[in-house]
Amino acid sequence: MRDICIRKARKSDLLAIQRLLSTYFLDMEGLAPEDFVLAEIDGKITGCAALIKSEFHGNNFLEIHSIAVHPNFRGKGVGTRLVKYLLTTTGGSCCDLYVRTTAPIFFEKLNFKKVENSEKLSLWKDCENCEHFEKCTQHAMKYSCK
């Protein structure tokens, strides 16, 4: 496997990020290209992910948001490299890091633990009013560096 380079995204990467996210019907609402880190192989963008600060009901937390890997590069370590990079950029502070995902097994391999659906209600406003909450296919997961 060729080397995977992880770098901060720039404004000029906007179209590439949008294309990659659209593969999985994800959007970047409220996010700027500079909120993302990118994975590149031989100069080609193969993955992206954002680490954002979120707040709801007085809870401040970090969230991995809009993570996507090009279908031709899945299973080749791109997603793992992105998540590990984000774990090292939490500012040295020991905090909980959350993600909502339809791929819980991937995150379990990186030591994330599933959290109860009820915890989603205290973290994300869009879960609080979602008509599909009881049948949600997104798993909430938490990484604790403690």
Disulfide bonds with the S-S distance in Angstrom:
Cys94-Cys145 2.36
